[in-house]
Amino acid sequence: MKNNQFAIETVDKATEQKELRAIHFIDQTVDKLTDPVAVWQVLLDKTFLQAKNQTVLYQKLNNYLATPQLALGDFFERNEALTNEIFYRVALQLLEFDVDSDFDLNDPLAALKKIQLTFVSEPIQTKADLLHAWYLLLCTHTKNGQTYLDKLAQDGYFMPFYAQTTAPLFFNGKAQAVFDPHQLIRDVVYVEAPLDTDKDSQRDLLKVEILRPKQTETGYQAPVLYTASPYNQGINDEAGSKMMHNVDVPLKAKEPRNVSYEEIRYHEPTPELPKKRVIKGEQKEADETFAMESPYTLNDYFLTRGFAVVYAAGIGTKDSDGIRDTGGVAETASTIAVIEWLAGNRTAFTNKTDNIAIKAWWSNGKIAMTGRSYLGTLATAAATTGVAGLKTVVSEAAISSWYDYYRDGGLVAAPDTFQGEDMDVLATEVFSRMQNPGDYLKIKDFFNQVLAVMTKDQDRETGNYSRYWDERNYLNNVSKIKADMIMVHGLNDWNVKPRNVGNLWNALRDVPVTKKLILHQGQHIYVNAFRSLDFTDMMNLWFSHELFGIENHAKELLPDVLIQDNVEPETWRTYEDWQSPQAKRQTFNFEAKELVPESVPVRSAAASFSDHLDDETFDFYKKHLAVWQRDLLTTNHDTTGENRLRDNRLIFKTSQYDQDIYIDGRVQLKIRVAVNEPFGMLSFQLVDYGDAQRLTVSPTVLAAKSLSGTYDWRRDNLREFTRQKESTPWKMITNGHINLQNRHNNYQVDELKPNDFYDLTLELQPTFYHLLKGHQLGLVVYATDFGTTIRGNQELQYSLQINQCQLSLPLK
């Protein structure tokens, strides 16, 4: 394995000793000692929390080896000298690395270097040397994905601190688990939003669930991690399934329209609102509590470290007012209304009837937003308002423009595995007011009217970008962002596709906030419980700085761009940028089945493919998308004989590369194409061809329910991408789609004459990809994408004038 730690702050030895005293490793006993071996024994004694007497402690110590032939307890009995080899031989065992399989007992220092663990290279000869080595050991990750200090916290080290804790305790710039999670206070309040989305002549009230430390009752004010989750109060799976759209419909010719962006730009209206509720009183304590929220394990980690956590589902959800309107400005307004209340700038009530106000008196007014997918999307949306109190956002797999989620290049383009879903379907799924029948009765007819308008405005007929989509494009307001931004995204996420984070990263270049980017090899996942990366520690360093004001060099220590390698397991590399405009480019011309360097003359003139399949094959592929993908990319015969897609795509390959390359950014295509009808579409996949044991598509669970960072608290699975057991012949790197009538942009519609050739330029989804020496790069050109586009199965014939086609590759 490889350890990648970025959140270790370098401090002077005086600070190290001060912090070791604060967490009780240095005490009066240690103060009286001078011998480093004796100090080491006292420190170790404090870590064996299960031992209640010296007999058990000696027994525990002898489970470890100080030398290849001598147990640790016996080592202390003999009073032998301490060496770096002895200290780190024991350290590796304390860090849960296995003898022989993970390290050689005879050479522990070599293992430290190979695993990339932090250690001191100078001889450990004095008490000060020993304390320095111990401090770094507490900051170092175990084999099982947490710092040694967090492992001790999970074993119960900080339990004695609970009774005396009145404020956060920081070690190495990070908040520690000194707050008892079993003493959390759980409140429900109802924030009054500046909205009346259900048109009942009252401002919408939004249910907010709060978890805060008990210490807030006695004067402590906590910073807040706020997750806006439309799923928090439940989802309507069955209702959503009934709303799914049929995708087996024909592509149609669109009426040409020459429009400018100004004609479809969204301008926010200023609707008249009902007056605010008349406050009839104020109280400090909430009227309502709750048993269990829908948690995020990263938030759970921070609940024991002095942070409060807030969840709100927003308008149109169970126990809240309003209706859902996916991605609209009202949804953003409901999201930031909670922030405004937490920062002291908006009113909330103890219940929905009595108009008794309640303040967030326990909040220090500094808020961070967290969450993945729709949750991260709302965090991004909130940031683009510049709302006061929002200090930072950690958005994972977040949408930056809803058009880029449900559309692509003038086409209806489903997120991965959700063929037929759209804005109206998602609104139905999260409209959890349905789950309170009495409440739903009042709003059902109005919501159905709103849903009908949404279905019309989302416009599955054309797939064009419009004023409706412009309202839901958060990139329009990036210049308003005041919060520091951390963006996390999977390079293999075909649900929220990489263009969403790529466009946001580019848009933030000139915005005067700190921005960080983490790109992993996952699909649509969280990465806070991965073995190879100290993501949780990084966020602890970040939040401790942003919300507590700790000067811990977080902005300097965390890399601007951190990317997980797709070839070497557990390898993360730092970069200054992603998709740099100054990237070097390698250009290829199309040749018959080949991609040749731009300098090579092209002989071939044309190539063609069909988009029609016989009914039996078409129906088979609809039900077996993995087989469709295999046949699409495979150039040889499948197990049943002839490849059924051989006439339905073109494949162009480079020669084998003579060295590794790194693709960094957006692959650009110039295509000259004709189709036999006045409508058409093209799809593209860039592919790595070459046998290799690639990383698993989904992370492997290494240890189930093993991580919490706190004693007797909620646990998460330790995960990691591992090598597949079998070699695979290819891997899709990135893709893209375009309607041939939207060849200039997503809102202008051009005429398309049958059999006339047209030039178009497009960019595939941005990527970062390590292509191995000996592999080939391939471009697959086709039309219907069974997993993404509509599937008309029409008699369409496409021709490429390949001597006028090019591929431009951005290289790191």
N, C-alpha and C positions, 0 to 999 in steps of 0.2 A: 504494500500500500504506500501511498504518498500523502503526506500531510501538507496542507496549504493554509498557513495562518497569516492573516494580514492585520489583526486587531491587537497585537501585542505592542503596548506602548513602552518605549525605552525611558526609564527614569533613573535618577541618580540613586546611589546606595543609601543615602540618608532617607530618601522618600520610600525606598523599598522597606527599610526597617520600620519606618513610621507606619506604613500600611500593614506590615506583618504584625505589628503590635495591635493595630486596630482590629484585626481579625483573630487576635489572641494566640498567634503562634509564638510571638515573643511575649514573655511574661516574666514574673519575678524569678522563676526557676531558671530561665534562659539567661536573664541578666547576670546571675551569679556564676555562670559557667564561662570558661575560656576555651576548653578543649573542643574542637569541631566535632569529634566523634560523639562526645557527650551531648552536645547541642543537637546533633542529628538524631540521636536516640530519643530525646525529648520531643522533637518535632514529629518523629514517626509515631511515638506513643499517642499523640493527639489525633492521629488519623485512623487508628484502629478503634473505631467507635463502638464496636460490638463487645470489646473486651472490658469486663468489669473488675478484673483483678489481675495481678502480675502473672499468675499462672497461665491464664488464657492469653494474655499479651505475649508472653514468651512463646506460647504455642503458635500464635498468629505470626510472629516474627520469623519463626522457623519454617514457615511456608515459603519463604523467599530465600534466594541464594545470594550471598555477598560475594563469594568466589565460586568457580565451578565445583569446588569440593567442600564449601563451608556455608552452612545455613546462617541467616542473618542474626537470629538470636544468639547462636554460638559465637558469631563474630563479635558481638558486643560483650559476651562473657569473657572472651580472650583479650579484650582491650587492644586490638590490633590497629594499625594506622589506616587512615582513610585515604583512598586514591580516587582519582576521577573515574577509573574503570569500575571500582566498587560502587561508587555513588550512582553512576549511570546504569550499571547492571541492575541494581535494585530499582532505579527510577523506571526503567523499561518494564519491569514487572509490575510496579505500582500503576503504570499507565496501561496495563492490561495487555501488553504484547506477550506473545507466547514464545517460550524458550524453544530453540531449534527451528521452528517454522517461521518466526518473525525475526529472530536475531540469534547470533552465535554467542554463547556465554563467554567465549574466549576473546571476543572483540565487540563489545557493546557500542563503542564509539563509531565503528563503521556503520552499524545499524542506524544510529542517530542521523548520520549524514545521508544515508540512503532514503530513510523515511522522511527526511527534511524536518526533523524535530529541533527545537531550540535547546541549546546547551552552552555551557561555558567551556572554553578551551584552555583557559589558564588553570594551573594546578589549584586544587582546593586544599589549602594548607592552614587557613585561619578560620576563626569563627565568622568573620566578615565574609570570607569566601563562601563558606557553607551557607550562610543566610542568603547571599546573592544567588547561589545555585538553587536553593529551595524556592525562592521567589519566582525564578523563571520556570521551575518545575510546576508550580501551581498554575502558571499561565499556559502551560503546554497541553496540547490535546492528547487525550488517550486514544487508544486504538478504536474506541467505540464512540467517537464523534463528539466529545465534550472536553472542556478543560479539566485538568485534574482537580481544580478547586470546585468546579461544578459537580464533578463526581462525588467529592466529599460532601457537598451540599445535598446531593441526592441521597447520600448515606446518612444524613442527619447532622452534619457538622454545625450548621447554623441554628439548630433548634434552641440551644440555650440563649441565643441572642434575642429570641422573639419577645420575651417579657420586658427587655430593656430598650427595644427599638422605638425611637421616636422620629427618626429621619433616615434617609437612605445611607448606606455604607458603600463606599467605593474602593475598589482594589484594581490597580492597573488601569485606571480610567473607566471602569465599568461598575455598574450597580450590582450589588450582591444580594443573595436570597435571604434577607434577614426579616422579611415580613411573613407572618403566618398566613398561608393561603386559606386555612380553615376558619379564619376570623374575618374574612371579607364581608363587607356590607353590600347588600344587593338592593338597589333602588330602581323603581320605574317612575319616569316623569313623562310629561306630554308637552313637547316644544311647539309653540305656536309659530307656524311658518307664514311668510308673506305670500300666501297662495290661497286660492279657493278652486282647486281643480275639480271638485265634485259639484260645484255650482249650487251649494246649499245655503249661500249667503252668510257663511261663517268661515273664518280662516281655518285652514287645515291644521289639525293637531297631530303630532308625530310621536309615536311611542318610542321611548329611549330606555334601553336597559343598561344599568351602570353597575360595575363591580369596582369597589374602592377599598383601600386598606382601612382597617379598624382605627388606625392612628389618625385618620382624618377627623374622627370624632373629638380629638383633643388638640386640634390646632394645626396638624400637618396638612399642607396643601400639595396635592399630587398633580404631576403632569399626566396627560391623557393620551392613550392610544385609542383611536376611534376607527372602527370598521363599519362602513356603510354597506350592509349586505341585504339586498332585496330578498334573499333566500332565508333570512334569519327567522322569520315567523312562519315558515313553511312554504311549500310549492304545490301547484296544482298539476301534477303529471298527467292525469287522465284528460283534463280539460285542454291542456297544451297539446297532447297527442291528437285530439280531435280537430285542432286548429291547423295541423300540419298541411302544407300545400303540396299538391301533386307536381312533381318535377318531370314527369314523363309527358311533357308538352312540347310542341314544335317551337323552334326559333322562328321569329317572324321578322319581316321587313319593317323597319321603323320609318316614320315620316321624317324626311330630312329637316333639320332646323339649324340655323346659323345663329346661335345665341352667344353672348358674352357672359363672363362670370358675373358681372354687375347685374345682369338681368335675373340671375338666380340666387344672388347673395341674400342671406337671411338678415333681416333687421328686426331686432327684438321689440315687440310692442310694449306699451306701458298700460296694461289693463287696470281698470278701477277695482280696488279691493274692498271687501267689507271692512268695517272698522275693527280695530283690535278689541279683544274682549276686555270688559271692564274688570279690573282686578278687585276682588272683594276681600282680600286678606293675603297674608303671607305666612308661611311656616318653613321651618328648617328641615323637618323630617318628611320623608315621602310617605304617601298613603298606601303604596303598593310595592310589593316585592316580586320575585320570581325564583323558580327553583333551578333552572338550568338554561343557559344560553346555547346558541349554536357556535361553539368556540373555534378559534384559530390557535394552533398550538404555540405559535410565536408569541401571541398575546398572553397565553397562559404562562409562559416563561417569565414575562415581565410583571405579572401580577404579584409575584413574590419579591419584587425588587423596588417597590415603592411607586409603581405606576398604577394609575386607574385605567380601566378598560371600558369602553363604551361601544355598544352595538345598536344600530338603528336600521330598520328595514326601509323606512321612507314612505312616501305617499302611496296609498292604495294597498297597503299591507295590513295584516291582521292587527286589530286594535288601533290602527291609525286611520286618519281621514284621507280623502282624495282618491284619485284613480292613477293607474300606471299609464305612462306615455313614454315608452322606451327611449332613453337617451335625450329627451327634450330638455329645454331650459328649466321647466318646472321641476324635473327630477334633480337637476343640479342645485336649484334653489332649496329644495327640501334637504339635500345633503349638507349644504353649508349652514342651514338654519341651526343645526345641532352644534356646529362649531361656534356659531355666534353666541349661543346660549352658554357653552362651556367657557367662552372668553368674556362673559358678562355683558353681552350686547344684545340679548334677546330674552323674551319671557318664556318660561315653562310653567306648567301647572301640575299640581299633585294628582289631579284626575281630570276627566273630560267634562265634568258637570259643574263643580263648585266654584271654579275660577279663583282658586287659592294658588297664588304664585309661589314658586320655589326657585331659589338661585343655586348655581353650581359653586357654592361657597367653599367647597372642598377642593376645587380645581385651582391650579396655579396659573391658568389661562394660557398654557403652552400645549399645543395639540399636534400630534402626528397622526397621519392616516396610514393604515395598513390594509393589505388584502390582495387577493388574486382574482383575475378574470373580471366579472361584473363589479366586484368589490374594488379592485384596483382601478377599474374604469371610472367609477364614481370618485375615487381619490384624485385621479387625474383631472376630472371635470371640476372638482372643488378647487384644485390648485389654480386652474385657469381663471378663477374669479378674483384672485388676489385677496381672499377673505382674511381679515385680521385674526390673529391667534393661531393660524395654521403655520407651523414652523417648518415642517418637513413632510414629505410623502415617500413612502416605500411602496411602489406599485409593482405588482407582479402579473405578467401576462395581461396587461391592460390594453383596452381599446382606446385609440386616440381619435379615430373617426369611425362612426358606425357604418359608413359606406364601405370602408375597408374590411369590415367584418362580414357583411351580408352581400357585398357586391364586389366585382372586379372588372375594370376595363369596359364598363357598359353592359356587363352581364350579371344576372343573378348568380351568385357564387356562394354556396353554403359553407359554413364552418365545418371542419372535419367531423364526420360521423353524425351530422345533423342535417342531412338532406331534407329540404322541405320546411325547415324552420325559418322564421323571419321576425321582424319587429313585433308584429301583432301576436305571434305565437309566444314569444318571450314575455310580452306584457301580460298575457293570459296566465302563463305559468307562475308568475310572481305576484299576481293580484290575489294575495292571500286573504283579503277581506271576504272572499268566497267561503272561507272556512268558518266564519261566524254567520250562520244562516239568517239570524235576525238582522244583522247589519247589512248583509248582502242583499236582502229583500229591498232595502231602501235605495240601493245604488245600482242594481243589476241592469235595469233598462238604460240608464245613462251610460254605464260602462260599455254596454253593447253598441250604443251609438258612437262613442269615442273609438271603439275597436273598428267599427265599419269605416270611419274616416281614416284611421291609421292604415287599414288594409288598402284603401285607395291611394293614399299619399305615398306609401312605401313603393308602389309602382313596380310590381313584378312583371308587368307587361313589357316595359322597355329596359329596365335596369339602368336608366340614366341617373347621373348625379343631378340633384334638384335642390330647390329651396328647403324642402323637407330634410334632405341629408345635410345640407349646409348648416342647419340649426344644430345638428348632431355631430358636427366636426369641431372637436375641442382645439384643434390646431389653429383655428382662427383667432384664439384668444391666448395663445402661449405667451405673448409679450406681457400679459398681466400677472404672470406667475411671480410670486415673491417667496414662496417656500423652496427650500433646498430639495432636490429631487434625487431619489435612487430608483432606477428602473431595472427590473429583473425580467428576463424573457427567455423562452426556450427557442433555440435555433431550429428545432423540429416541431414547433407548435403550429399545427395547421388548423387549429381552432381559432385562436386569436393570432393571426398570421404575423410574421416578423415585420411586415411593412408598418404595423401600428407602432411598434417601439422605434423602428428606424426613422420614421417621419418625425416622431416626437424628439428623438435625439438630435436630429438635424435642426429642427425648429428651435431648440433650446441653445444652439451654439452662441448666439449673441445676447441671450437673456442673462442679466447679471445675478445669477444664483449659482450655488455649487450643484453640480450634477455628476452622478456616478451611474455606470452601466454595468450590469452583470448578465452575461449571456451563457446559458448552460446548454447541454446536449439533450435536454428533456423535451417532452411535449408540453401539455397544459398542466403543469404541476407546481407545487411548492418546493423550495430547496432548503428549508431551514433545518432539516434533519439529515443532511448528507455527511458522510464520514470524512470526505476529503477536503471539505471547505468549512472554515469557521464562520459561517454565515450568521449564526445566532450571536456570536461574540462581536462580529462586525456591527450588527444592528445595536447591540448593547453599547459599544463604543460610540456609535452614531447618536443614539437617543440620549445617552448620558450627556453628550455635548450639546445637542440641539435643544433638549427639554429641561435639563438640569443646569446647563451652562458650565459643565466641567471642561477645563482646558486640558484636553487629552490628545490633541493633535489629530482628531478623527479625520478632518478634511484632508490632511496630508498623508495619513497612514493608509486610508482606504484608496485603492487604485481608481483612476478615472474610468478605465475600461478593463474589465476582468472577463476573460473568455475561457471556457472549458474546452480542452482539446478533444476532437472527435476520434482520434487514433489511439493516443496513450491514455489508459484509464487513470483516473484520479489526478489529472494534470490540468492546472489552471495557470494561464499566462496573463500578464498585465500588458496593456497597451495604452498609448496616449489617446487613441481615437478609434472609431469604427466608421466605415464608409467614408473615409477621408476624400474630399474633393480632389486632393492632389495624388490620389492613388495611381500607381503605374498601371497601364493597361496593355493587355495582350489581345490582338485582334485575329480572328480566324475568318476565312472565307468558306462558304459551303461548296462542297464537291460531292459527287455521287457517293453517298454513305460516309463521307469524310468531312472533318473540319481541318482545313489546312492553313498554315500560316499565311498571313496577308500577302507576303512577298511571293507566294507560289501562284503561278498562273492557273486560272480555273478553266476547265474544258467543258464540263457539263453545263447544260442550259436549263433543264426543267426536270421536275419530279412531281409526282402527284399521289394523292391518296383519297380514299373514300371515307365517308362518315356513316355509312349504312351497314347494318348487320342483319342477318336473317333473324326472324322473331325468336327462335329457340335460343340462339346465342345471346341476343339482346337481353332476354329474360333471365338467362343464366348469370350474366355479368351483374345485373342489378342486385342479385341475391348473393353474389360472391365477389365482393369488391377486391379482396386480396388477390384472387385469381386474375381479375381484370388487370390489376396493377402489374402482376407478374408477367402476364402475356404482353402488356403494353411495352414493357422495358426489355423483354427477353428477345434475343435475335435468333435463338435456335428453337428446336421443336419442344413442345411441352410433353407431358406424359401421355397425352391422348393422341399424339401424332402431330399434325400440322398446327402451327400457331394460328389461332382464329383471328388475330388482329394484324396479320402480316400486311394486309392491304389497307389498313386503317391508321397507319402512322408512318412517319419517316424517321429514321435514326441516323444521325451524323456523329461520327466519333473522331477524336484526335488520335494521333499516334500515341504510343506509350510515352509517358513523361520520363525523362532521364534523371529527374530529381524531384524531391517533394516541392509542392507549391502550396501557397495559402491564398485562397480566394477571399477578398475582403470588400464586401459591399454589394452593389447592384450590378448584376450581369445585364448588359444591354443587347438588344436584338434589333437588327434592321432586316425587314422581311418584305419581299415583293411577292404578292399573292393574288390569285384569281379564284373565284368560285362560280359555279354554274347557276346560282340563284341570286336575287337581289338582296341577300342577307347571308351572314356566315359568321363563324367565330373560329379562333385558333386557341389552342392550349399548348403549353410547353413545359417540359420537365428537363432540368439539368441533372445529369446522372454521373455518379462515380462508378465506372466499370472496372472491376478487378476483384479477384477472390481475396477475401480477408475475413478474419474473425472480428467483426465490428462490435461496437458497444450495444448492449441491450437497448431495445426501443423504450422500455419503461425501466425505471430504477428497480434494482433487486433489494428486497427487504433482507438486511443482514442480521438484524436482531429486533424481534417484534416487541413493541411496547417497552422499550428499554431506556428512553430518554425523558427526563423531566427537568433536571437541574435543581430540583427541590425535593425535600423529603416528603414521601407519601402524597404525591400530587399527580395530576394528569400526565399521562405518558404518550410518547410518540414513537413511531417505528424509525429505527436507524436504517438509512437507505444509501444506495450507491449504484451508479452505472457500472456494470461488469462486462467482461468480454462474453460474447455469445459462444456457446460450445461448438457450433458448426460455422464453417465459412459460408459467406454469401457472395454471390457474383456481382451484385450491384447495390447501390444505395442512392435514392433520390436526394439531391442536395437542396434544390429549390424549384419553384414553379411560377407560372403566371398564365393569365387568360386575357383575351381581348375580343370584344365584338368588333367586327370589321367595319361597322358603321360608326364606331367611336374611335377611329384611328388618330384623331387629333387630340381629343380629351374626352372625359367621361360625361360631359353635358352637351357637347356639340354632336349632332347626328349628320353624317355625310351620306350622300347617295352612293349606292353600290350597284354598278351595272354588271349583269351576268357576264362572266368570262373575260372581263377587263382586268388588267393587272393594276394593283394599287401598292404604293409604298407605305409601310407603317414602321414606327419605332416604338419599342416598349421596353420597360425594365421588369425583370423578374423580382420576386420577393428578395429583399436583402439577406445576405448570409455571411457567415465566416466559416470557411471549410478548409481542412487540411487534407490535400490530395496526395496520396503516397506515390513515390517513385515506382514506375512500372505499371501504374494504372492509366486508364484512358478517361478522358472527359467526353461525355456524350450529351447530345441535345436531341430530345424526342419531340417531334412536332405532330400534333393531332388536333382533333376538334372537340368532340364530346368528352367531358371528364365525368365519369360515372359517379365519382364521389363528391363532385363540386357543382357542376353546371346543370342546367336543364338537359333532358335526354329525349330529344325529339325523334331520334332514329330516322332521319330524313335522307332522301336520295341526294346527298350533297357530294360534289366532287371538287377537291381543292388542288390547285396547281401552284407550285413555287418556282419562280424564276431564280434558280439557286445561284446563278452567277451574279446576282444582284443582292444576295443575302449575306449578312455578316453577324458574327458574335463577338462582343467585346467583353473581356474578362478583367475585372479589377484585381490586382495582385498586391499582397502585403510584401 
